[in-house]
Amino acid sequence: MMPIITLTSDFGTKDYFIGAIKGHIYTELPEAKIVDISHKISPFSINETAYIIKNAYYHFPKGSIHVLAVDAEYSTENKPIAMLLDGHYFICANNGVMSLITANFNPEKVIEINISNTKNTYFLFNFINAACHLARGGKLNLIGKNLSTIKTIQELKPFVNLEKNKIIGNILYIDNFGNAISNIDKKIFDAIGKGRNFEIKTRHYTFTKIYKKYNDIVDFKIPENQRRNDGKRLLLFNSDNYLEVAVYRSNLESVGGASTLLSLKYRDTLTVNFLKKK
């Protein structure tokens, strides 16, 4: 069965770039299976790309090929690479993005892509040809040379104080609804909190409760026409178990979202203070 090729980029949907990429793939491989993950990554945002990919790729079958066209323009400092990791192939620029994705796995193989071409000057040619080569069942070592190291960048990590009563995290990602997702996951929250009560402070608001899902904030005993829940602030652990600041039924075009109503943006601080047990 033909492996899936996924596409992720910061190209947006206004221009022709995504169509051109798909056209190149179908020209090389008419039977290709292409899935778009996202084309609305903030321009050149490596951290945003890493967040989306590491929470999306494992939903695909092993052997899938993930093309990451973010900050991908070729230069002597930004060469194309391909990696086999956790049974998946990743094709991207050597710009540090994979160092944020490989935190929990050791790559099985990494190569610097070197596919000679004299006819096609499209800047993602190497990405496309490498993806098609792998989709046909080709080996990594036939399209480049081995790399022992890749470029690394520092990932934002939560800070825990010596007294083990405080976690200081950062907003990693703002989603389409304006929800602000932090780098504090449920594992570290539970390990440090040990069931204690807490206060969680953002820029303009303090929370004392974490919901299990968005609509837990709704009292369904109240008639629907009397509820006033839209726009209410809440905290929850999202589907990937990251602590998220949200607004119920948020809409950035009407009621707003956590990012607008609470003035939250990428890298902003979120502080968890665990309280002494009485």
C-alpha positions in Angstrom: 0.0 0.0 0.0 1.3 3.5 -0.9 2.5 5.4 2.2 0.7 8.7 3.0 2.6 11.9 2.3 1.6 14.7 4.7 2.3 18.4 4.1 2.8 21.1 6.7 3.9 24.6 5.8 3.7 28.3 6.6 2.5 29.1 3.0 -1.1 29.9 3.9 -3.9 29.2 1.4 -4.0 32.4 -0.6 -1.1 31.7 -2.9 -0.4 28.9 -5.4 2.5 27.2 -3.4 0.6 24.3 -1.9 -1.0 23.5 -5.3 2.4 23.6 -6.9 3.8 21.2 -4.4 1.0 18.8 -4.9 1.3 19.2 -8.7 5.0 18.2 -8.5 4.2 15.2 -6.3 1.4 14.0 -8.6 3.7 14.5 -11.6 6.3 12.2 -10.0 3.9 9.9 -8.4 0.3 9.9 -9.8 -0.9 7.4 -7.3 0.3 9.4 -4.3 -1.8 9.8 -1.2 -1.5 13.4 0.2 -2.9 14.7 3.5 -2.6 18.4 4.6 -1.8 18.8 8.3 -1.6 22.6 8.3 -0.6 25.4 6.0 -1.3 28.2 8.5 1.9 27.9 10.6 3.0 31.4 11.7 5.7 32.4 9.2 9.1 30.8 10.0 7.8 29.5 13.4 9.9 26.4 14.2 8.3 26.0 17.6 4.8 26.1 16.3 5.7 23.6 13.6 7.2 21.2 16.2 4.1 21.5 18.4 1.8 20.6 15.6 3.9 17.8 14.1 4.7 16.0 17.3 1.0 15.9 18.2 -0.2 14.9 14.8 2.3 12.5 13.2 1.7 9.5 15.4 -2.0 9.4 14.3 -0.8 8.3 10.9 0.3 4.8 9.9 3.9 3.8 10.4 5.9 4.5 7.2 4.1 7.8 6.5 6.2 10.6 5.1 5.9 14.0 6.6 7.1 17.0 4.6 7.7 20.1 6.8 8.0 23.2 4.5 8.6 25.8 7.1 11.7 28.0 7.0 12.7 25.7 4.2 14.6 27.9 1.7 17.9 26.3 0.9 21.2 27.9 2.1 24.5 26.6 3.2 23.2 26.8 6.8 19.7 25.4 6.0 20.1 22.2 4.0 17.4 19.7 3.4 17.4 16.5 5.6 15.4 13.3 5.8 15.0 11.3 9.0 13.5 8.0 10.1 12.1 8.4 13.5 9.6 6.3 15.4 8.8 4.4 12.2 8.0 7.6 10.3 9.9 9.6 7.7 10.4 13.4 8.2 11.6 15.7 5.4 12.5 19.3 6.3 15.3 21.8 6.5 18.0 21.3 9.1 16.8 24.4 11.0 16.3 22.9 14.4 12.7 21.8 14.1 13.5 18.1 14.4 15.5 18.6 17.6 12.1 19.7 19.2 10.4 16.6 17.8 13.0 14.0 18.7 12.9 14.7 22.5 11.3 11.3 23.3 12.9 9.2 20.5 16.3 8.6 19.0 16.4 8.9 15.2 17.0 5.6 13.5 18.7 7.3 10.5 19.4 10.9 9.3 20.7 12.0 5.9 21.4 15.2 4.2 19.4 15.1 1.0 21.5 15.5 -2.2 19.4 14.8 -5.3 21.1 16.3 -8.4 18.8 18.3 -10.7 19.4 20.5 -13.7 15.9 21.0 -15.0 13.7 21.9 -12.0 14.6 25.0 -10.0 11.7 24.9 -7.6 13.2 25.4 -4.2 11.4 22.4 -2.7 12.4 20.0 -5.4 14.6 18.0 -3.1 11.8 17.7 -0.6 9.4 16.5 -3.2 11.7 14.0 -4.9 12.8 12.6 -1.6 9.2 12.1 -0.5 8.3 10.4 -3.8 11.4 8.2 -3.6 10.5 7.0 -0.1 6.9 6.5 -1.1 8.0 4.1 -3.8 9.9 2.1 -1.1 13.3 3.6 -1.8 16.0 3.7 0.9 17.3 6.9 2.6 21.0 6.2 1.8 20.2 6.5 -1.9 19.3 10.1 -1.8 22.0 11.6 0.5 24.8 11.2 2.9 24.6 10.2 6.6 24.5 12.9 9.2 25.6 12.2 12.8 24.2 15.4 14.2 21.4 17.9 13.4 21.0 21.5 14.3 19.5 21.9 17.8 17.5 24.7 19.4 16.4 25.0 23.0 12.9 24.0 23.8 11.0 26.0 26.4 10.6 23.7 29.5 8.6 24.2 32.7 10.5 25.4 35.7 9.9 23.7 39.1 11.2 25.5 42.2 13.2 23.8 45.0 10.3 23.8 47.4 8.2 21.8 44.8 5.2 24.1 45.2 5.5 26.1 42.0 5.6 25.4 38.3 6.4 28.2 35.9 5.5 27.4 32.3 5.1 29.3 29.0 2.5 29.5 26.3 3.7 27.3 23.4 0.9 27.7 20.9 -2.3 29.7 20.1 -4.8 27.6 18.2 -7.5 28.5 15.7 -10.0 29.3 18.5 -7.6 31.5 20.4 -6.9 28.9 23.1 -3.5 29.3 24.7 -1.7 26.0 25.1 1.1 25.8 27.7 4.1 23.5 28.0 2.9 22.2 31.4 1.6 18.7 30.8 -0.6 16.6 33.1 2.3 14.3 34.1 4.4 17.1 35.7 1.3 18.8 37.1 0.2 15.7 39.0 3.8 14.7 40.0 4.4 18.1 41.6 0.9 18.9 42.8 0.3 15.6 44.6 -3.4 16.4 44.8 -3.0 19.8 46.4 -5.2 22.8 45.7 -3.7 25.4 43.5 -3.9 28.8 41.9 -2.9 29.3 38.3 -2.0 32.8 37.3 -1.9 34.2 33.8 -1.3 37.8 32.8 -4.7 39.1 33.9 -6.5 36.2 35.6 -6.2 33.6 38.3 -7.8 30.2 38.0 -8.5 27.7 40.8 -10.1 24.9 38.9 -9.3 22.7 36.0 -12.1 21.2 33.9 -12.1 17.9 32.2 -13.7 19.2 29.0 -15.0 22.5 27.6 -18.7 22.1 28.3 -18.2 21.0 31.9 -18.5 24.7 32.6 -22.2 24.6 31.5 -24.9 23.9 34.0 -27.2 21.8 31.8 -30.0 22.0 34.5 -30.5 25.7 33.5 -32.8 26.2 30.4 -30.7 26.8 27.3 -32.1 30.3 26.7 -31.0 31.4 30.2 -27.4 30.2 30.0 -24.7 32.8 29.8 -21.6 30.6 29.2 -20.2 31.9 25.9 -17.0 33.8 26.6 -16.4 32.3 30.0 -12.7 31.6 30.9 -11.6 28.1 31.9 -8.6 25.8 32.2 -8.4 22.2 31.1 -5.8 19.6 29.9 -6.3 19.3 26.2 -6.4 16.1 24.1 -2.6 16.0 24.2 -2.6 16.5 28.0 -1.2 20.1 27.9 -2.6 22.7 30.3 -4.7 25.0 28.1 -6.3 28.4 28.8 -9.5 28.5 27.0 -12.8 30.5 26.5 -16.0 28.5 26.2 -17.3 28.5 22.6 -14.6 31.0 21.7 -14.6 32.7 18.3 -11.9 35.2 17.5 -14.4 37.0 15.2 -17.1 37.4 17.8 -16.8 36.6 21.5 -13.0 36.4 21.3 -10.7 33.8 22.7 -8.2 33.4 25.5 -5.5 35.0 23.4 -7.5 38.2 23.0 -9.6 38.4 26.1 -6.7 37.5 28.4 -4.0 39.1 26.3 -2.0 35.9 26.0 0.6 35.3 23.4 3.5 32.9 22.6 6.1 32.6 25.4 3.8 34.4 28.0 4.2 33.0 31.5 1.7 30.8 33.3 2.4 30.1 37.0 1.0 27.3 39.0 1.2 27.8 42.8 0.3 24.7 44.9 -1.2 25.5 48.3 -0.4 23.9 51.6 -2.8 21.3 52.7 -5.0 22.3 55.6 
